[in-house]
């Protein structure tokens, strides 16, 4: 008998195992990538404030010639040096004389809350409060406009518009201050 045959009969043959790939690390990485993608998509969404500008026509009743009640109108003139000039009604016949205010809770916010409350009490309709016309001057900066829009959201004034054109009286009022 050959020695080769003898060794092959007594020794058991080892089983061939299939190679096993551990995918635990791959699953962890894929979940991390999915979470990172979801967070980055959520953070990249622009945070904006809805702004509806009035139509240039006379159909919606947004101009004085169309029968707008001027006692509901509050005009805010944005000037340089973070100053705000505000008046209620028309400048030719305002409800009270124009005031120069600053930003913040003791300035424009307090004035807007007070005027809006007075208008709602006078009209008697909670849904129809103040109408604010925001007029930024050429000397005002973009931060002032954003701040006044934030004040509109804080004071819960629903109807406001940004207008570029100044009347001669408003230009004179800005020049005096």
Backbone as a chain_set.jsonl record, in Angstrom:
{"seq": "XXXXXXXXXXXXXXXXXXXXXXXXXXXXXXXXXXXXXXXXXXXXXXXXXXXXXXXXXXXXXXXXXXXXXXXXXXXXXXXXXXXXXXXXXXXXXXXXXXXXXXXXXXXXXXXXXXXXXXXXXXXXXXXXXXXXXXXXXXXXXXXXXXXXXXXXXXXXXXXXXXXXXXXXXXXXXXXXX", "coords": {"N": [[0.818, -1.174, 0.0], [0.385, 2.144, -0.686], [1.833, 5.049, 0.776], [0.645, 7.393, 0.438], [-2.029, 6.879, -0.042], [-2.732, 5.849, 2.416], [-2.584, 7.995, 4.228], [-4.545, 9.607, 3.23], [-6.876, 8.201, 3.804], [-7.149, 8.099, 6.616], [-7.145, 10.712, 7.606], [-9.412, 13.27, 8.108], [-11.076, 15.25, 5.726], [-10.9, 18.775, 5.439], [-13.628, 21.022, 5.709], [-14.77, 23.154, 3.188], [-15.352, 26.437, 3.748], [-17.672, 28.968, 2.969], [-16.743, 32.208, 1.989], [-17.517, 34.886, 4.148], [-18.977, 38.015, 4.171], [-18.915, 40.789, 6.189], [-21.325, 43.113, 6.604], [-21.989, 45.081, 8.407], [-20.631, 47.462, 9.054], [-20.932, 48.846, 6.654], [-23.701, 49.221, 6.566], [-24.008, 50.919, 8.752], [-22.614, 53.194, 7.845], [-24.162, 53.852, 5.615], [-26.608, 54.57, 6.838], [-25.739, 56.804, 8.289], [-25.063, 58.508, 6.164], [-27.593, 58.862, 4.988], [-28.972, 60.172, 7.066], [-27.381, 62.487, 7.269], [-27.86, 63.596, 4.734], [-30.635, 64.123, 4.926], [-30.727, 66.032, 6.995], [-29.108, 68.073, 5.949], [-30.625, 68.819, 3.694], [-32.905, 69.835, 4.924], [-31.844, 71.994, 6.348], [-30.945, 73.565, 4.28], [-33.134, 74.716, 3.137], [-34.674, 77.731, 2.199], [-35.389, 80.259, 4.55], [-38.025, 82.183, 4.59], [-40.129, 85.088, 4.513], [-43.508, 85.498, 3.846], [-44.565, 87.743, 1.405], [-46.782, 89.877, 0.113], [-47.277, 91.994, -2.41], [-49.134, 94.921, -3.31], [-51.45, 95.141, -6.085], [-50.896, 97.014, -9.077], [-53.056, 98.198, -10.181], [-56.446, 99.447, -9.751], [-58.237, 97.699, -8.754], [-58.419, 96.146, -6.369], [-59.074, 97.788, -4.252], [-57.046, 99.134, -2.897], [-55.976, 101.633, -2.944], [-56.153, 105.173, -2.341], [-57.936, 106.58, -3.997], [-59.809, 104.695, -4.587], [-61.546, 104.43, -2.553], [-60.503, 103.763, -0.024], [-60.444, 103.534, 3.468], [-59.011, 106.03, 5.144], [-58.443, 106.305, 7.813], [-57.588, 103.886, 8.729], [-55.073, 103.577, 7.769], [-51.628, 103.4, 8.277], [-48.665, 105.008, 7.863], [-45.293, 104.328, 7.339], [-42.22, 105.735, 7.275], [-39.026, 104.996, 6.35], [-35.968, 106.1, 7.386], [-32.516, 107.282, 7.23], [-29.895, 106.445, 9.613], [-31.191, 104.641, 11.292], [-33.788, 105.571, 11.874], [-37.304, 106.066, 12.181], [-40.148, 107.441, 10.773], [-43.452, 107.967, 11.468], [-46.951, 108.09, 10.773], [-50.514, 108.382, 11.067], [-53.223, 107.998, 8.858], [-53.747, 110.462, 6.273], [-50.98, 112.507, 5.23], [-51.53, 115.171, 4.843], [-53.72, 115.637, 6.48], [-53.301, 114.328, 9.186], [-54.156, 111.862, 11.716], [-52.819, 112.167, 14.116], [-49.882, 114.14, 14.894], [-46.882, 113.565, 12.931], [-44.507, 111.138, 14.11], [-41.195, 110.575, 15.257], [-39.479, 107.661, 15.582], [-37.717, 104.832, 17.013], [-36.32, 101.528, 16.45], [-37.532, 98.419, 17.82], [-39.032, 97.189, 20.93], [-39.848, 99.345, 22.527], [-40.128, 101.334, 20.737], [-41.151, 101.452, 17.575], [-42.676, 99.105, 17.668], [-44.34, 99.278, 19.965], [-45.838, 101.515, 19.229], [-47.143, 100.599, 16.899], [-48.688, 98.477, 17.943], [-50.372, 99.925, 19.663], [-51.718, 101.696, 17.875], [-52.952, 99.853, 16.128], [-54.656, 98.517, 17.888], [-56.347, 100.64, 18.597], [-57.545, 101.18, 16.097], [-58.913, 98.772, 15.575], [-60.732, 98.804, 17.684], [-62.192, 101.076, 16.984], [-63.342, 100.426, 14.496], [-64.545, 97.989, 15.032], [-64.292, 95.479, 14.035], [-62.448, 92.669, 14.247], [-60.977, 91.385, 12.323], [-60.28, 93.289, 10.506], [-57.904, 95.205, 10.757], [-55.204, 97.483, 11.107], [-53.772, 99.038, 8.19], [-50.705, 99.009, 6.862], [-48.372, 101.06, 5.323], [-45.268, 100.822, 4.056], [-42.514, 102.748, 3.489], [-39.478, 102.807, 2.286], [-36.69, 104.957, 2.355], [-34.113, 106.281, 0.162], [-31.872, 106.478, 1.627], [-32.11, 104.65, 3.656], [-31.26, 101.352, 4.865], [-31.046, 97.854, 3.859], [-31.291, 96.182, 6.058], [-32.887, 97.666, 7.798], [-35.35, 97.537, 6.51], [-35.872, 94.788, 6.657], [-36.046, 94.564, 9.422], [-38.357, 96.085, 9.961], [-40.253, 94.566, 8.651], [-40.125, 92.297, 10.219], [-41.217, 93.389, 12.526], [-43.829, 93.733, 11.656], [-44.673, 91.1, 11.571], [-44.391, 90.395, 14.27], [-46.176, 92.132, 15.578], [-48.487, 91.232, 14.535], [-49.796, 92.324, 12.303], [-51.677, 92.101, 9.51], [-52.056, 93.242, 6.988], [-50.029, 94.863, 4.864], [-47.829, 96.9, 2.903], [-45.093, 97.507, 0.668], [-43.854, 100.412, -0.591], [-42.381, 102.444, -3.072], [-42.553, 105.079, -4.017], [-42.549, 108.476, -3.04], [-44.532, 111.107, -1.735], [-44.424, 114.665, -2.367], [-44.744, 116.002, 0.088], [-44.052, 114.054, 1.958], [-41.372, 113.685, 1.271], [-40.386, 116.192, 2.001], [-40.85, 116.049, 4.751], [-39.06, 114.017, 5.465], [-36.694, 115.348, 4.819], [-36.687, 117.415, 6.662], [-36.357, 116.111, 9.092]], "CA": [[0.0, 0.0, 0.0], [1.106, 3.402, -0.854], [1.66, 5.938, 1.928], [-0.248, 8.48, 0.047], [-3.39, 6.405, 0.149], [-2.96, 5.642, 3.828], [-2.826, 9.304, 4.842], [-5.811, 10.175, 2.769], [-7.974, 7.485, 4.417], [-7.264, 8.373, 8.043], [-7.278, 12.144, 7.894], [-10.638, 13.842, 7.52], [-10.867, 16.389, 4.843], [-11.498, 20.005, 6.005], [-14.734, 21.552, 4.909], [-14.541, 24.462, 2.59], [-16.36, 27.403, 4.177], [-17.858, 30.089, 2.055], [-16.302, 33.47, 2.6], [-18.65, 35.672, 4.644], [-18.647, 39.437, 4.203], [-19.651, 41.472, 7.25], [-21.81, 44.396, 6.071], [-22.434, 45.94, 9.501], [-20.023, 48.784, 8.902], [-21.533, 49.462, 5.466], [-25.042, 49.652, 6.958], [-23.838, 52.097, 9.602], [-22.232, 54.327, 7.004], [-25.294, 54.255, 4.776], [-27.552, 55.307, 7.682], [-25.156, 58.118, 8.558], [-25.205, 59.314, 4.958], [-29.009, 59.218, 4.83], [-29.283, 61.194, 8.073], [-26.697, 63.707, 6.857], [-28.586, 64.147, 3.59], [-31.916, 64.675, 5.373], [-30.467, 67.244, 7.77], [-28.603, 69.127, 5.063], [-31.736, 69.293, 2.868], [-33.783, 70.653, 5.782], [-31.161, 73.236, 6.675], [-30.707, 74.381, 3.089], [-34.371, 75.369, 2.694], [-34.634, 79.146, 2.564], [-36.353, 80.716, 5.536], [-38.508, 83.437, 4.033], [-41.391, 85.62, 4.992], [-44.415, 85.765, 2.743], [-44.745, 89.163, 1.152], [-47.704, 90.112, -0.991], [-47.318, 93.406, -2.782], [-50.416, 95.258, -3.929], [-51.529, 95.262, -7.526], [-50.74, 98.406, -9.479], [-54.347, 98.709, -10.622], [-57.346, 99.961, -8.734], [-59.288, 96.703, -8.578], [-58.532, 95.559, -5.046], [-59.422, 98.747, -3.219], [-55.878, 99.359, -2.063], [-55.514, 102.998, -3.081], [-57.045, 106.174, -1.772], [-58.978, 106.943, -4.946], [-60.773, 103.602, -4.686], [-62.414, 104.425, -1.4], [-59.873, 103.195, 1.15], [-60.645, 104.332, 4.66], [-57.679, 106.529, 5.495], [-58.166, 106.206, 9.247], [-56.95, 102.583, 8.954], [-53.746, 103.568, 7.145], [-50.459, 103.867, 9.017], [-47.534, 105.113, 6.944], [-43.985, 104.252, 7.997], [-41.131, 106.201, 6.423], [-37.736, 104.534, 6.86], [-34.938, 107.095, 7.105], [-31.188, 106.804, 7.598], [-29.555, 106.434, 11.044], [-32.158, 103.784, 11.982], [-34.931, 106.356, 12.328], [-38.584, 105.78, 11.557], [-41.162, 108.481, 10.91], [-44.73, 107.302, 11.278], [-48.163, 108.869, 10.978], [-51.744, 107.66, 10.741], [-54.071, 108.768, 7.944], [-53.024, 111.19, 5.235], [-50.034, 113.476, 5.785], [-52.154, 116.493, 4.805], [-54.619, 115.706, 7.632], [-53.068, 113.101, 9.953], [-54.897, 111.69, 12.967], [-51.944, 112.838, 15.074], [-48.701, 114.618, 14.168], [-45.89, 112.508, 12.672], [-43.571, 110.849, 15.196], [-39.918, 109.944, 14.933], [-39.306, 106.538, 16.507], [-36.634, 103.89, 16.753], [-36.735, 100.137, 16.334], [-37.61, 97.678, 19.069], [-40.318, 97.11, 21.618], [-40.254, 100.643, 23.059], [-40.265, 102.277, 19.637], [-42.185, 101.216, 16.558], [-43.553, 97.998, 18.041], [-45.341, 99.807, 20.886], [-46.705, 102.406, 18.455], [-47.994, 99.786, 16.025], [-49.671, 97.776, 18.769], [-51.336, 100.905, 20.153], [-52.553, 102.171, 16.763], [-53.767, 98.744, 15.637], [-55.721, 98.302, 18.874], [-57.294, 101.752, 18.463], [-58.281, 101.011, 14.836], [-59.834, 97.64, 15.743], [-61.82, 99.261, 18.556], [-63.019, 102.053, 16.269], [-64.087, 99.752, 13.428], [-65.338, 96.939, 15.649], [-64.065, 94.212, 13.331], [-61.105, 92.204, 14.6], [-60.294, 90.936, 11.098], [-59.911, 94.449, 9.688], [-57.074, 96.095, 11.565], [-54.435, 98.529, 10.44], [-53.121, 98.83, 6.897], [-49.429, 99.692, 7.003], [-47.621, 101.335, 4.094], [-43.851, 100.959, 4.394], [-41.817, 103.49, 2.432], [-38.046, 102.972, 2.584], [-36.026, 106.023, 1.599], [-32.873, 105.851, -0.483], [-30.813, 106.462, 2.641], [-32.282, 103.507, 4.564], [-30.571, 100.151, 4.394], [-31.864, 96.652, 3.734], [-31.532, 95.679, 7.409], [-34.032, 98.387, 8.352], [-36.553, 96.993, 5.882], [-36.098, 93.473, 7.248], [-36.478, 94.78, 10.807], [-39.743, 96.55, 9.993], [-41.069, 93.41, 8.277], [-40.205, 91.479, 11.426], [-42.173, 94.05, 13.424], [-45.18, 93.433, 11.153], [-44.994, 89.737, 12.002], [-44.5, 90.373, 15.728], [-47.391, 92.834, 15.999], [-49.607, 90.524, 13.9], [-50.484, 93.163, 11.332], [-51.824, 91.238, 8.352], [-52.088, 93.962, 5.724], [-48.978, 95.867, 4.722], [-47.273, 96.982, 1.547], [-43.856, 98.27, 0.508], [-44.058, 101.344, -1.695], [-41.159, 103.209, -3.32], [-42.748, 106.48, -4.377], [-42.828, 109.411, -1.968], [-45.199, 112.347, -2.108], [-43.54, 115.79, -2.029], [-44.856, 116.306, 1.512], [-43.265, 113.05, 2.666], [-39.967, 114.008, 1.026], [-40.07, 117.345, 2.847], [-40.821, 115.567, 6.128], [-37.776, 113.321, 5.632], [-35.612, 116.335, 4.751], [-36.681, 118.188, 7.904], [-35.792, 115.264, 10.147]], "C": [[0.863, 1.239, 0.0], [0.842, 4.3, 0.348], [0.717, 7.091, 1.641], [-1.696, 8.099, 0.273], [-3.713, 6.247, 1.624], [-3.294, 6.952, 4.55], [-4.172, 9.878, 4.432], [-6.995, 9.468, 3.378], [-8.177, 7.858, 5.87], [-7.561, 9.844, 8.371], [-8.555, 12.681, 7.277], [-10.31, 15.088, 6.722], [-11.553, 17.615, 5.433], [-12.574, 20.526, 5.071], [-14.379, 22.929, 4.396], [-15.674, 25.382, 3.018], [-16.457, 28.524, 3.151], [-17.376, 31.365, 2.739], [-17.525, 34.318, 2.983], [-18.204, 37.131, 4.777], [-19.524, 40.105, 5.254], [-20.033, 42.868, 6.757], [-22.287, 45.355, 7.162], [-21.879, 47.353, 9.362], [-20.629, 49.532, 7.716], [-22.932, 49.976, 5.78], [-24.958, 50.9, 7.833], [-23.501, 53.335, 8.782], [-23.402, 54.79, 6.153], [-26.34, 55.009, 5.598], [-27.02, 56.691, 8.025], [-25.289, 59.035, 7.352], [-26.65, 59.751, 4.736], [-29.407, 60.312, 5.815], [-28.632, 62.518, 7.707], [-27.416, 64.372, 5.693], [-29.893, 64.796, 4.045], [-31.72, 65.976, 6.143], [-29.997, 68.367, 6.861], [-29.692, 69.659, 4.142], [-32.644, 70.204, 3.687], [-33.138, 71.994, 6.108], [-30.944, 74.132, 5.459], [-31.971, 75.04, 2.559], [-34.326, 76.832, 3.098], [-35.742, 79.475, 3.559], [-36.807, 82.109, 5.093], [-39.814, 83.838, 4.682], [-42.256, 85.909, 3.773], [-44.641, 87.264, 2.617], [-45.625, 89.309, -0.069], [-47.774, 91.598, -1.285], [-48.634, 93.715, -3.479], [-50.308, 95.342, -5.436], [-51.407, 96.733, -7.894], [-52.044, 99.024, -9.956], [-55.206, 99.15, -9.455], [-58.432, 98.947, -8.392], [-59.477, 96.231, -7.156], [-58.91, 96.53, -3.951], [-58.251, 99.094, -2.334], [-55.359, 100.79, -2.155], [-56.58, 103.962, -2.606], [-58.191, 106.527, -2.704], [-60.064, 105.884, -5.066], [-61.646, 103.497, -3.448], [-61.828, 103.762, -0.174], [-60.118, 104.116, 2.34], [-59.293, 104.76, 5.189], [-57.4, 106.465, 6.988], [-57.566, 104.853, 9.624], [-55.494, 102.561, 8.5], [-52.704, 104.154, 8.092], [-49.298, 103.862, 8.032], [-46.248, 105.141, 7.757], [-42.932, 104.653, 6.982], [-39.816, 105.771, 7.065], [-36.665, 105.517, 6.418], [-33.573, 106.515, 7.477], [-30.995, 106.927, 9.111], [-30.592, 105.673, 11.87], [-33.324, 104.564, 12.58], [-36.165, 105.996, 11.518], [-39.498, 106.969, 11.814], [-42.492, 107.827, 10.576], [-45.872, 108.28, 11.524], [-49.35, 108.032, 10.535], [-52.618, 108.566, 9.9], [-53.242, 109.389, 6.838], [-52.107, 112.224, 5.875], [-50.627, 114.875, 5.804], [-53.073, 116.698, 6.015], [-54.439, 114.447, 8.474], [-53.929, 113.064, 11.22], [-54.128, 112.313, 14.127], [-50.66, 113.2, 14.35], [-47.678, 113.5, 13.996], [-44.886, 112.389, 13.822], [-42.31, 110.229, 14.637], [-39.638, 108.906, 16.004], [-38.059, 105.746, 16.138], [-37.205, 102.49, 16.613], [-36.839, 99.518, 17.719], [-38.954, 97.807, 19.753], [-40.768, 98.448, 22.194], [-40.472, 101.673, 21.957], [-41.451, 101.949, 18.751], [-43.143, 100.113, 16.969], [-44.682, 98.481, 18.959], [-46.339, 100.697, 20.148], [-47.657, 101.614, 17.559], [-49.066, 99.037, 16.814], [-50.768, 98.728, 19.242], [-52.279, 101.373, 19.043], [-53.461, 101.068, 16.235], [-54.923, 98.459, 16.596], [-56.783, 99.391, 18.766], [-58.146, 101.614, 17.198], [-59.296, 99.879, 14.964], [-61.004, 98.044, 16.634], [-62.759, 100.213, 17.832], [-63.896, 101.383, 15.219], [-65.0, 98.68, 14.019], [-65.189, 95.585, 14.989], [-62.617, 93.788, 13.576], [-60.299, 91.78, 13.374], [-59.789, 92.108, 10.261], [-59.169, 95.458, 10.542], [-56.388, 97.133, 10.698], [-53.915, 98.061, 9.081], [-51.847, 99.663, 6.943], [-48.78, 99.83, 5.64], [-46.194, 101.637, 4.512], [-43.155, 101.628, 3.215], [-40.354, 103.661, 2.813], [-37.447, 104.079, 1.725], [-34.748, 105.471, 0.978], [-31.72, 105.779, 0.516], [-30.949, 105.277, 3.594], [-31.591, 102.283, 3.979], [-31.517, 98.955, 4.412], [-32.2, 96.055, 5.102], [-32.716, 96.361, 8.069], [-35.342, 97.853, 7.786], [-36.879, 95.624, 6.458], [-36.596, 93.618, 8.684], [-37.929, 95.216, 10.873], [-40.686, 95.43, 9.553], [-41.187, 92.426, 9.443], [-41.203, 92.073, 12.42], [-43.612, 93.813, 12.957], [-45.605, 92.033, 11.601], [-45.199, 89.673, 13.507], [-45.809, 91.005, 16.189], [-48.65, 92.251, 15.367], [-50.456, 91.443, 13.03], [-50.481, 92.406, 10.012], [-51.679, 91.972, 7.023], [-51.019, 95.044, 5.726], [-48.423, 95.798, 3.311], [-45.992, 97.801, 1.587], [-44.006, 99.11, -0.742], [-42.8, 102.185, -1.837], [-41.398, 104.702, -3.526], [-43.17, 107.316, -3.164], [-43.607, 110.596, -2.53], [-44.24, 113.484, -1.772], [-43.581, 116.141, -0.539], [-44.025, 115.318, 2.341], [-41.775, 113.279, 2.475], [-39.522, 115.19, 1.872], [-39.959, 116.934, 4.31], [-39.517, 114.823, 6.409], [-36.612, 114.304, 5.646], [-35.531, 117.137, 6.043], [-36.032, 117.38, 9.034], [-34.438, 114.787, 9.73]], "O": [[1.922, 1.313, 0.624], [-0.268, 4.306, 0.881], [0.091, 7.66, 2.536], [-2.496, 8.916, 0.73], [-4.847, 6.485, 2.04], [-4.194, 6.991, 5.39], [-4.842, 10.554, 5.214], [-8.061, 10.076, 3.474], [-9.323, 7.923, 6.314], [-8.203, 10.121, 9.383], [-8.765, 12.565, 6.07], [-9.391, 15.847, 7.029], [-12.691, 17.509, 5.889], [-12.457, 20.482, 3.846], [-13.77, 23.744, 5.089], [-16.833, 25.133, 2.686], [-15.467, 28.955, 2.56], [-17.589, 31.558, 3.936], [-18.464, 34.438, 2.195], [-17.192, 37.434, 5.41], [-20.749, 39.992, 5.204], [-19.163, 43.707, 6.52], [-22.934, 46.355, 6.851], [-22.609, 48.328, 9.539], [-20.815, 50.746, 7.788], [-23.315, 51.05, 5.316], [-25.747, 51.83, 7.67], [-24.058, 54.407, 9.016], [-23.611, 55.992, 5.985], [-26.906, 55.989, 5.113], [-27.785, 57.656, 8.048], [-25.596, 60.217, 7.505], [-26.9, 60.888, 4.338], [-30.095, 61.264, 5.449], [-29.265, 63.567, 7.821], [-27.563, 65.594, 5.676], [-30.225, 65.895, 3.602], [-32.481, 66.925, 5.953], [-30.451, 69.503, 7.0], [-29.69, 70.85, 3.83], [-33.101, 71.233, 3.19], [-33.818, 73.019, 6.14], [-30.777, 75.343, 5.608], [-31.901, 75.842, 1.628], [-33.971, 77.144, 4.235], [-36.879, 79.025, 3.421], [-36.064, 83.083, 5.209], [-40.501, 83.032, 5.311], [-41.792, 86.49, 2.792], [-44.878, 87.957, 3.606], [-45.245, 88.903, -1.167], [-48.286, 92.37, -0.474], [-49.189, 92.857, -4.166], [-49.237, 95.579, -5.993], [-51.777, 97.603, -7.106], [-52.131, 100.241, -10.118], [-54.746, 99.216, -8.315], [-59.447, 99.31, -7.797], [-60.606, 95.939, -6.761], [-59.055, 96.115, -2.801], [-58.429, 99.327, -1.138], [-54.377, 101.122, -1.491], [-57.754, 103.612, -2.486], [-59.311, 106.751, -2.244], [-61.137, 106.162, -5.602], [-62.417, 102.545, -3.322], [-62.578, 103.24, 0.652], [-60.008, 105.336, 2.223], [-58.51, 103.922, 5.637], [-56.244, 106.56, 7.4], [-57.079, 104.694, 10.744], [-54.762, 101.623, 8.817], [-52.872, 105.247, 8.632], [-48.985, 102.831, 7.436], [-46.13, 105.88, 8.734], [-42.765, 103.998, 5.953], [-39.529, 106.145, 8.203], [-36.474, 105.743, 5.223], [-33.484, 105.394, 7.978], [-31.86, 107.465, 9.803], [-30.843, 106.023, 13.022], [-33.791, 104.246, 13.673], [-36.083, 105.668, 10.334], [-39.606, 107.444, 12.944], [-42.64, 107.206, 9.524], [-45.777, 109.173, 12.365], [-49.216, 107.102, 9.74], [-52.747, 109.756, 10.183], [-52.163, 108.898, 6.506], [-52.418, 112.757, 6.94], [-50.283, 115.684, 6.666], [-53.19, 117.815, 6.518], [-55.317, 113.584, 8.485], [-54.366, 114.099, 11.723], [-54.724, 112.919, 15.017], [-50.367, 112.632, 13.297], [-47.611, 112.588, 14.821], [-44.474, 113.383, 14.421], [-42.345, 109.461, 13.676], [-39.569, 109.227, 17.19], [-37.44, 105.965, 15.097], [-38.42, 102.294, 16.652], [-36.286, 100.049, 18.683], [-39.882, 98.436, 19.243], [-41.97, 98.669, 22.337], [-40.954, 102.773, 22.227], [-42.605, 102.144, 19.132], [-44.328, 100.185, 16.642], [-45.844, 98.132, 18.752], [-47.54, 100.641, 20.409], [-48.844, 101.93, 17.477], [-50.221, 98.974, 16.392], [-51.949, 98.381, 19.226], [-53.492, 101.439, 19.241], [-54.624, 101.325, 15.926], [-56.042, 98.191, 16.159], [-57.979, 99.106, 18.834], [-59.342, 101.901, 17.227], [-60.43, 100.017, 14.505], [-62.144, 97.666, 16.367], [-63.973, 100.172, 18.033], [-65.066, 101.736, 15.07], [-66.119, 98.492, 13.541], [-65.889, 94.639, 15.349], [-61.681, 94.47, 13.158], [-59.069, 91.817, 13.397], [-58.943, 91.918, 9.387], [-59.745, 96.448, 10.994], [-56.929, 97.592, 9.693], [-53.659, 96.878, 8.856], [-51.907, 100.888, 7.051], [-48.649, 98.859, 4.896], [-45.942, 102.598, 5.24], [-43.203, 101.136, 2.087], [-40.019, 104.563, 3.581], [-37.672, 104.129, 0.516], [-34.357, 104.333, 1.241], [-30.719, 105.104, 0.276], [-29.985, 104.934, 4.279], [-31.367, 102.188, 2.772], [-32.638, 99.036, 4.915], [-33.276, 95.486, 5.281], [-33.467, 95.729, 8.811], [-36.331, 97.733, 8.509], [-38.045, 95.328, 6.72], [-37.476, 92.872, 9.112], [-38.666, 94.767, 11.751], [-41.814, 95.356, 10.04], [-42.23, 91.799, 9.629], [-41.944, 91.341, 13.077], [-44.517, 93.703, 13.784], [-46.761, 91.814, 11.965], [-46.091, 88.966, 13.976], [-46.475, 90.481, 17.081], [-49.755, 92.723, 15.634], [-51.683, 91.35, 13.024], [-49.423, 92.104, 9.461], [-51.227, 91.388, 6.039], [-51.091, 96.01, 6.485], [-48.532, 94.782, 2.624], [-45.829, 98.679, 2.434], [-44.255, 98.584, -1.827], [-42.212, 102.597, -0.836], [-40.516, 105.509, -3.232], [-44.027, 106.915, -2.377], [-43.37, 111.032, -3.656], [-43.326, 113.293, -0.97], [-42.564, 116.534, 0.033], [-43.375, 115.708, 3.311], [-40.994, 113.09, 3.407], [-38.411, 115.196, 2.402], [-39.08, 117.411, 5.028], [-38.932, 114.985, 7.48], [-35.652, 114.122, 6.394], [-34.44, 117.503, 6.48], [-35.256, 117.913, 9.826], [-33.784, 114.058, 10.475]]}, "num_chains": 1, "name": "protein.A"}
